[in-house]
């Protein structure tokens, strides 16, 4: 009996131990709930935030503990005084910079692009300027630069050759035309126009290094025109039909409408330069926006007989972002005489109107009298048109008014000449 009781007692103890172990295992399998944690403080905010009242600041205990925990750091040594630099407080962020030989420009609805030429007192181009050196104003309001690029741009050039030049000058121009293609790169494209009494397009835009361009330049050569002498008599000076002692048609009467036989009747010269530039501009307006649109004129600058006025043509050029460059030849290329030719007498022919086109569109002009000078001028001006500083900004003016907007580009360095277009007209095609 005693032995059986001992066995029962051991069994009861074993069962209770097993039940206690199972309960402990079950209790350990259930994880404890996470302890509540305070929300992390916002960056740059000290103290707690009370709705409607903002932050309350640090408590005295926090501030005292923080000061005790963090010892005062030693003051750094004063740096050396840097050299004085030009500080621009208006614009601190750098504009986007072009990259690659042919930058891709993203044009916004009111984005304005301004090519700029900077020269020193000797007429040489100035390189190495940064965006910090430029300031640009539109209608006397400074604009923030959104684009700054020094990358060369591909050119779309409309060459305009004057065939109403004197024969001796025209011969030199014909000899120099073979160097036109040498001033172009494979990225460029060119079209050819000529004019005497009216403009003529010889070819549309073709590759700058294509075999088509030199062939067309050879075909476009002309003999020029020689000035006629005034006349007071002869078959062109009088009239064959007379009534009551006078000509029936006063237009062919000696002396014109004055009826004075001693009046010298000058032959009229026709130089339709305005019409030729306008026709080239219409073709250029269809070229892609990322290309730089250029009209290159080889002429003495005389203008008479065009249907379009120079003011109308200049407005069209400014609206379509076209710059006019020129190589002036003939009498207008002579020192002193070329400057006097810029003055225009009322009711008379323009002796040199090219300087107006170049100054109003941001282009440049070179005067050359010999064949070698003309050939060098082609390469010089083409390189100048291709390698410019390109500035861009977002205009603050309305994009729908269509009014003229004046532009003023300034460089913060002395004795430098800045050439840029003085203004523009907004166009609907810019806001597609």
C-alpha positions in Angstrom: 0.0 0.0 0.0 2.7 2.4 0.9 4.5 1.7 -2.4 1.3 2.4 -4.4 0.8 5.7 -2.6 4.3 6.7 -3.4 3.8 5.9 -7.1 0.5 8.0 -7.2 2.2 10.9 -5.5 5.1 10.9 -8.1 2.5 10.8 -11.0 0.6 13.8 -9.5 3.8 15.7 -9.2 4.9 14.9 -12.8 1.5 15.9 -14.2 1.6 19.2 -12.4 5.1 19.9 -13.6 4.1 19.3 -17.2 1.0 21.6 -16.9 3.2 24.3 -15.3 5.7 24.0 -18.2 3.0 24.2 -20.9 1.5 27.3 -19.3 4.9 29.0 -19.1 5.6 28.2 -22.8 2.2 29.5 -23.8 2.7 32.6 -21.8 6.1 33.2 -23.5 4.7 32.7 -27.0 2.5 35.8 -26.7 4.7 38.9 -27.4 4.3 42.0 -25.2 2.6 45.1 -26.8 5.1 47.9 -27.9 5.8 50.6 -25.5 4.3 54.0 -26.7 7.0 56.3 -28.2 7.0 60.0 -28.6 6.9 61.4 -32.1 10.2 62.6 -33.5 10.8 66.3 -33.5 10.5 68.1 -36.9 13.9 69.3 -38.4 14.6 72.9 -37.4 11.9 73.1 -34.8 12.7 73.4 -31.1 10.2 72.7 -28.3 6.7 71.4 -28.6 4.1 72.6 -31.1 0.8 74.0 -29.7 -2.1 74.4 -32.3 -2.7 78.0 -33.0 0.3 79.2 -30.9 3.3 77.7 -32.7 6.3 76.3 -30.8 6.7 76.9 -27.0 10.5 76.8 -27.1 12.8 74.7 -24.9 12.1 74.1 -21.2 14.7 75.3 -18.7 15.6 71.7 -17.9 16.2 70.9 -21.5 18.2 74.0 -22.2 20.3 73.6 -19.1 20.9 69.9 -19.8 21.9 70.7 -23.4 24.3 73.4 -22.4 25.9 71.1 -19.8 26.1 68.2 -22.2 27.6 70.2 -25.1 30.8 72.1 -24.2 31.5 75.4 -26.0 33.4 74.7 -29.3 36.5 76.7 -29.9 36.2 79.6 -32.4 37.8 78.9 -35.7 40.6 81.0 -36.9 39.6 84.0 -39.1 40.2 83.1 -42.8 42.4 85.2 -45.1 40.6 88.1 -46.8 39.5 87.0 -50.3 40.1 89.2 -53.3 37.3 91.6 -54.1 34.7 90.1 -56.5 31.6 91.4 -58.1 28.7 90.4 -55.9 25.3 90.0 -57.6 22.6 90.2 -55.0 19.8 90.0 -57.6 20.5 86.4 -58.8 22.2 83.8 -56.6 21.2 80.6 -58.4 23.1 79.6 -61.5 21.1 79.4 -64.8 20.9 76.2 -66.8 24.0 75.8 -68.9 24.1 74.3 -72.4 26.1 71.1 -73.0 27.4 69.5 -76.2 28.1 71.0 -79.6 24.4 71.3 -80.5 22.5 72.2 -77.3 18.8 71.4 -77.1 16.8 74.3 -75.8 13.4 73.8 -74.2 11.4 76.9 -75.1 8.8 77.9 -72.6 5.7 80.0 -73.4 7.4 83.3 -72.7 11.1 82.3 -73.0 13.4 84.9 -74.7 16.7 83.9 -76.1 19.4 86.7 -76.7 22.7 86.0 -78.5 25.4 88.4 -77.3 28.7 89.4 -78.8 31.4 90.9 -76.5 34.5 92.6 -77.9 37.5 94.4 -76.5 38.7 97.8 -77.6 40.6 96.2 -80.5 37.6 94.5 -81.9 38.5 91.0 -80.8 36.0 88.6 -79.2 36.2 88.2 -75.4 36.0 84.7 -74.0 35.9 83.4 -70.5 32.9 85.4 -69.2 30.5 83.7 -66.8 26.8 84.3 -66.1 27.7 86.4 -63.2 29.2 89.0 -65.6 25.9 89.7 -67.4 22.8 91.7 -66.6 19.8 91.8 -68.9 16.9 94.2 -68.7 13.6 94.1 -70.5 11.7 97.4 -70.6 14.0 98.7 -67.9 13.2 95.7 -65.6 16.0 93.4 -64.7 15.4 89.7 -65.6 16.7 86.6 -63.9 18.8 84.4 -66.2 17.3 81.0 -66.9 19.8 80.0 -69.5 23.5 80.7 -70.1 25.5 78.9 -72.8 28.7 79.4 -74.6 28.3 76.4 -76.9 28.5 77.0 -80.7 25.1 76.9 -82.4 24.3 75.5 -85.8 23.6 78.2 -88.4 20.8 78.7 -90.9 22.2 81.3 -93.3 20.5 83.1 -96.1 23.2 84.6 -98.3 22.0 87.8 -100.2 24.4 88.9 -103.0 24.0 92.3 -104.6 24.2 92.0 -108.4 23.6 95.7 -109.0 27.2 96.5 -108.0 29.6 98.2 -110.5 31.3 95.7 -112.8 34.8 96.1 -111.2 33.4 95.5 -107.7 31.2 92.6 -108.9 34.3 90.9 -110.3 35.9 90.9 -106.9 32.8 89.5 -105.3 32.6 86.7 -107.9 36.2 85.7 -107.1 35.5 85.7 -103.3 32.3 83.6 -103.4 34.2 80.4 -103.6 35.3 81.0 -99.9 31.7 81.1 -98.6 31.5 77.3 -98.2 34.8 77.3 -96.3 33.2 79.4 -93.6 30.5 76.8 -92.9 30.5 73.5 -90.9 28.6 70.3 -91.6 26.1 71.3 -89.0 25.2 74.5 -90.9 22.8 75.0 -93.8 22.6 77.8 -96.4 20.3 79.3 -99.1 21.3 81.8 -101.8 19.5 84.9 -102.9 20.5 87.6 -105.4 18.9 90.9 -106.4 19.1 93.7 -108.9 15.6 94.9 -109.8 13.8 92.3 -107.7 15.0 89.3 -105.6 15.7 85.8 -106.9 16.1 82.6 -104.9 18.7 80.3 -106.4 18.4 77.4 -104.0 16.6 76.5 -100.8 18.4 75.5 -97.6 21.0 72.9 -98.3 23.9 71.5 -96.3 26.8 73.8 -95.6 29.3 71.2 -97.0 27.1 69.8 -99.7 28.3 69.8 -103.4 25.1 71.7 -104.3 26.2 74.9 -102.7 29.4 75.6 -104.7 27.6 74.8 -107.9 24.9 77.3 -107.2 27.4 79.9 -106.2 29.1 79.5 -109.5 25.8 79.9 -111.4 24.9 83.0 -109.4 27.8 85.1 -110.6 27.0 88.2 -112.6 28.7 90.9 -114.5 27.3 93.8 -112.5 26.1 97.1 -113.8 27.9 100.3 -114.8 26.5 103.7 -113.9 24.9 105.6 -116.7 25.8 109.2 -117.5 23.2 112.0 -117.3 21.6 113.2 -120.6 19.9 116.4 -121.7 19.3 115.7 -125.3 19.1 112.9 -127.9 16.4 110.2 -128.3 16.1 109.8 -124.5 16.2 113.4 -123.7 13.4 114.8 -125.9 10.1 113.7 -127.3 8.9 112.8 -130.8 5.3 114.0 -130.4 5.0 117.7 -129.9 1.8 119.7 -129.3 1.8 123.5 -129.1 5.6 123.6 -128.7 5.7 121.0 -125.9 5.7 117.3 -125.4 2.4 115.5 -125.2 3.7 113.4 -122.4 5.6 115.6 -119.8 7.4 112.6 -118.5 9.6 112.4 -121.6 9.9 116.1 -122.1 13.4 117.6 -121.8 13.9 118.6 -118.2 11.0 116.5 -117.1 7.9 118.4 -115.9 9.9 121.6 -115.5 10.2 122.0 -119.3 13.7 123.4 -118.9 16.0 121.9 -121.6 19.1 122.7 -119.5 17.8 120.5 -116.6 20.0 117.5 -116.2 18.0 114.3 -116.1 19.7 111.6 -114.0 19.0 108.0 -114.8 17.3 106.0 -112.0 19.2 103.3 -110.2 17.3 100.3 -108.8 18.6 98.5 -105.8 15.9 96.3 -104.2 17.8 95.4 -101.0 14.7 95.5 -98.7 12.8 93.1 -100.9 15.8 90.7 -101.0 16.2 90.7 -97.2 12.5 90.2 -96.7 12.4 87.2 -99.1 15.4 85.6 -97.3 13.7 86.3 -93.9 10.5 84.5 -95.0 12.5 81.4 -95.8 14.5 81.6 -92.6 11.3 81.9 -90.5 10.5 78.3 -91.3 13.7 76.9 -89.9 13.8 75.1 -86.5 14.0 77.2 -83.4 17.1 75.6 -82.1 19.1 76.9 -85.1 20.5 80.4 -85.2 18.9 82.3 -88.1 21.3 84.6 -90.0 21.0 86.7 -93.1 24.4 87.5 -94.6 24.4 90.4 -97.1 27.3 91.2 -99.6 26.4 94.6 -100.9 27.3 98.3 -101.0 24.1 99.0 -99.0 22.3 101.1 -101.6 18.5 100.8 -101.5 16.0 102.2 -104.0 12.9 100.8 -105.7 11.8 98.1 -103.1 8.2 97.5 -102.4 8.8 96.9 -98.7 10.1 99.7 -96.4 13.1 99.0 -94.2 11.0 99.5 -91.1 8.6 96.8 -92.1 11.4 94.4 -92.9 13.2 95.2 -89.5 10.0 94.4 -87.6 9.6 91.1 -89.5 13.3 90.3 -88.6 12.8 91.1 -84.9 9.6 89.1 -84.7 11.2 86.0 -86.2 14.6 86.3 -84.3 16.7 86.8 -87.4 20.0 88.7 -87.2 21.6 90.5 -90.2 25.3 90.4 -90.9 27.0 92.1 -93.8 30.2 92.6 -95.7 30.1 96.0 -97.2 31.9 96.5 -100.5 32.3 99.2 -103.1 32.2 102.9 -102.3 30.6 102.3 -98.9 33.7 100.3 -97.8 36.0 103.2 -98.1 37.2 105.0 -95.0 35.2 108.2 -94.4 33.0 107.8 -97.4 31.3 104.8 -96.0 30.4 106.8 -92.8 29.0 109.7 -94.9 26.9 107.2 -96.9 24.9 106.5 -93.8 23.2 109.9 -93.9 20.0 109.8 -95.9 18.6 112.9 -97.7 14.8 113.0 -98.1 13.4 111.8 -101.4 16.8 110.5 -102.4 18.3 107.0 -102.6 19.7 105.3 -99.5 23.5 105.1 -100.1 24.0 102.6 -97.2 21.2 101.2 -95.2 22.9 98.0 -94.1 24.1 99.6 -90.8 20.4 100.0 -89.8 19.7 96.3 -90.3 22.7 95.1 -88.4 22.2 97.5 -85.4 18.5 96.8 -85.1 18.9 93.0 -85.2 22.0 92.4 -83.1 24.3 91.6 -86.1 27.6 92.9 -87.2 29.1 94.6 -90.3 32.6 94.5 -91.9 33.9 96.7 -94.7 36.2 95.2 -97.2 37.5 96.4 -100.6 39.6 93.6 -101.9 39.0 89.9 -102.7 41.3 88.6 -100.0 39.5 90.8 -97.4 36.1 89.6 -98.5 37.2 86.0 -98.1 38.5 86.6 -94.6 35.3 88.5 -93.7 33.1 85.5 -94.6 35.0 83.2 -92.2 35.3 85.9 -89.5 31.6 86.8 -89.4 30.4 83.2 -89.7 32.6 82.3 -86.7 31.3 85.3 -84.8 27.7 84.4 -85.4 28.3 80.8 -84.4 30.3 81.4 -81.2 28.3 83.8 -79.0 27.1 84.0 -75.4 23.5 82.8 -75.3 21.4 84.3 -72.6 17.8 83.3 -71.8 15.1 84.5 -69.5 11.3 84.3 -68.9 9.7 87.6 -69.8 7.5 89.3 -67.2 5.4 91.0 -70.0 2.1 89.6 -71.3 2.5 87.1 -74.1 -0.6 88.4 -75.9 -0.1 92.2 -76.3 2.3 92.0 -79.3 4.0 95.2 -78.3 7.7 96.0 -78.8 10.0 95.1 -75.9 13.3 96.8 -75.4 16.3 94.7 -74.3 19.4 96.0 -72.7 22.4 93.7 -72.0 25.2 94.9 -69.7 28.6 93.4 -68.8 30.1 94.2 -65.4 33.6 94.7 -66.8 35.1 97.9 -68.2 36.1 98.8 -71.7 34.1 96.1 -73.4 31.6 96.5 -76.3 28.4 94.5 -76.1 26.4 93.7 -79.2 22.9 92.3 -78.9 19.5 92.9 -80.4 17.9 96.1 -78.9 14.5 94.5 -78.7 11.9 92.2 -80.3 8.2 91.7 -81.0 6.6 88.6 -79.5 5.2 86.1 -82.0 2.4 83.7 -81.7 4.5 80.9 -83.1 6.7 81.1 -79.9 3.8 79.9 -77.7 2.9 76.7 -79.4 
